[in-house]
């Protein structure tokens, strides 16, 4: 039945055009944003998951920054410890030990040796005092220095429960000098600490030789303690480096996972857009043909 008031063909063509227009708007939005799930209305479940994962990634980024700060702090302390320890008998405690052994030689001028010892003592103390990064110094501590330090190492979340793991550092394990004279180099033993050893007045007498033996044993003990401290701090340094690499890899994985959930496939979207453009052109043509059917009714009244 041909009707002047109701053009079913035109209505069908118009509905098709509306559907195509809606699909084109969706596709163009995906192409412009690069996301197939940009808002909660696109896919509430995936949008919620992606939002939570982005929050986790932001927390991991903060952990990465914290690890960088911790690594710089530990590197500073570790470098200072190894400098105080010395190597090849040219500086630090190893040089001090060799000088004290040399002082055991009968008839040697111990005042001249003491001059060099004093320089080493001052150099070790200056090194410890300079081992400061961002106001933190574990080698030369004061009454306000915390006894333990927690270095943030990781972040994880299971369900709605976040977990932050830390690396605990006991400052006393690395202290060379303290305000209470309880460090490796300022603890008094046998009447003197390594920081205050003075052999300038010693002679070849048996008593003074015994005193030298005590100083040598004291320095040897300090070498062992500082070596252990450097080894422990080196292990902490390696752990921080490993955690830093892991956190960066984890951030990349989370970012990739978010992309799998919400990113648009640009190849597919471009193909879909071209198809929709063709459909739109055909829809317009179909609507034009349907509208022309009404014009043909006029011929019946001629």
Secondary structure, DSSP 8 states (H G I E B T S, - for coil): ---SS--HHHHHHHHHHHHHHHHHHHHHHHHHHSBS--STTT-HHHHHHHHHHHHHHHHHHHHHHHHHHHHHHHHHHHHHHHHHH-STTSSHHHHHHHHHHHTTSTT--HHHHHHHHHHHHHHHHHHHHH--BTTB-SSB--TTS-SEEEEEEEEEEETTEEEEEEEEEEGGGT-SB-TTS-STTT--BTTB-GGG---TT--SSHHHHHHHHHHHHHHHHHHHHHHHHHHHHHHHHHHHHHHHHHHHHHHHHHHHHHHHHHB--HHHHHHHHHHHHHHHHHHHHHHHHHHHHHHHGGGGG-
